[in-house]
Amino acid sequence: MRLCIVSETWSPDVNGVAHTLNRLAQELAGLGVTVDVVRPAPRGRQRATLSGEELQVRRLPLPGYAEVQVGLASPGRLRRFWQRHPPDVVYLATQGPLGLAARQAARRLGIVCVAGWHTNFDHYCQDYGVAWLSGATRRYLRHFHNGCALTLVPTHAQASALRAQGIRDVDVLSRGIDGELFSPHHRDGALRARWQVGEHQPVALYAGRLAAEKNLALLIETFQAMRDVRPDMAQVIVGDGPAREQLQKALPEAHFTGFLDQPSLARH
């Protein structure tokens, strides 16, 4: 079997979507599935660590948020790639311009498309001050996903929410946690000493992108409320993004780590 993943992010990018797709590709390859990839060209032009073929397309960083990029490719270019390396299934991990072009190309060639729901783009409209676009965004997402054979979401609650919005053929593909990597066995006394906390002193930790769509106002409110109850509680924030400076001003006593690789993340 041959599957092609279309995504606007891929390892070594540090984000949840890239991590999820990399793990999915590894598991599929272990089952004998050939995994191809279509993605924006990375800065180093390196190839994805996969057993199959790869098409790198034009990348366009989002204004004001260079870490996030969209991919641009014509349906014709994607058709030619898939005519040379025909997949049995195309997995669309993006609903952006690259995902839409890929859906059009796949339908023209009669290739089954499965979509993954990795980002709540309809919520972004409110987070970034363009709430008036929410309705149009929801209509576009409904059109995009209903043009696919299946939409896979991480939770049953998400599946119910999308069905209520009129999106059909929704099923759950849950995200796995590596229990060997993310284990209490990796607890690190030296790391806690750097935070200046004792063995039994509580630590509140946030891990994720530092951006408006992550509801950081709630994070600030929560950390402050926890400190009111436990003044000795240390605060650790793992991750980076355009809102880091804002968070550092609001939580001056928190420890900010920036991006971490997986072994460091497990220790934290």
Residue, then its C-alpha position, 0 to 999 in steps of 0.5 A: m500500500r502507498l499513502c501520501i501525506v500532504s502537510e504544511t509542517w514536518s519534522p524537524d519542525v517543533n509542533g504538535v502536528a509535525h510530531t503527530l505526522n512523524r509518528l504516524a509515518q513511522e508506524l505505517a512504515g513499520l507495517g510495510v506502507t510506503v509513505d510519500v510526503v508533499r510539504p513546503a520546502p524546508r529552509g535547509r532543503q533536506r529530505a524527509t526521513l521516509s522510505g518513499e518519495e517527496l515533493q517540496v513545494r513553495r513555502l510562504p511564511l505567515p506575516g508576523y509569525a515566521e515559524v508558521q508557513v503555508g505551502l503553495a502548489s498548483p493542482g497540475r503539479l501535484r497531479r504530475f507527481w502522483q502520476r509518477h508515484p500513484p498513491d492508494v490514499v492521500y492524507l490531507a493534514t492541512q485545509g490551507p491552499l496546499g490541502l485544497a490544491a491536493r484535494q482537487a488533484a486527487r479527485r481529478l485522478g480518482i484517488v481517495c482523500v482522507a482529511g485530518w483535523h489538526t488545527n481549529f482554524d475557525h477559532y483562529c479568527q477570534d484569537y487574531g481579531v477577525a471574528w467576522l470571518s468565523g462564519a465564512t471559515r466554518r463554511y469553507l471547512r465544511h466544504f473542504h471536509n465533505g469533499c473527502a471520503l473521511t475526516l479523522v479527529p483526535t477525540h470523540a468530543q471533537a467528532s461530535a462537534l464537527r458533526a454538529q457543524g454539518i461535517r459528514d463521515v467523521d471518525v476518531l484516530s486518537r493521538g498516542i503518548d509514548g509511555e516509555l519516553f514520557s514517564p516519571h522515571h525521567r524525573d530529574g533532581a538537577l533540573r528541579a534544582r535549577w528551578q530552585v524548587g525542593e523535592h516536594q515543592p509543587v511545579a506547574l508546567y505548561a508545554g505548547r506554542l506561545a501564540a494567541e490561539k492557545n488561550l494564553a489569557l487563561l494560562i496567566e489567570t490559572f497560574q496566578a490563581m494557583r500562586d494565590v493558593r500555593p505561593d511556593m509553586a514554581q511556574v515553568i513554560v515550555g515552548d516559544g512563539p510570538a506571545r512569549e514577550q507578553l507572557q514574560k511580562a505577565l509572569p515574571e517569576a516563571h521559568f521559560t525554556g524555549f523549544l526543547d527536543q524530545p529527551s529534554l521535554a520528557r525530563h521537564 
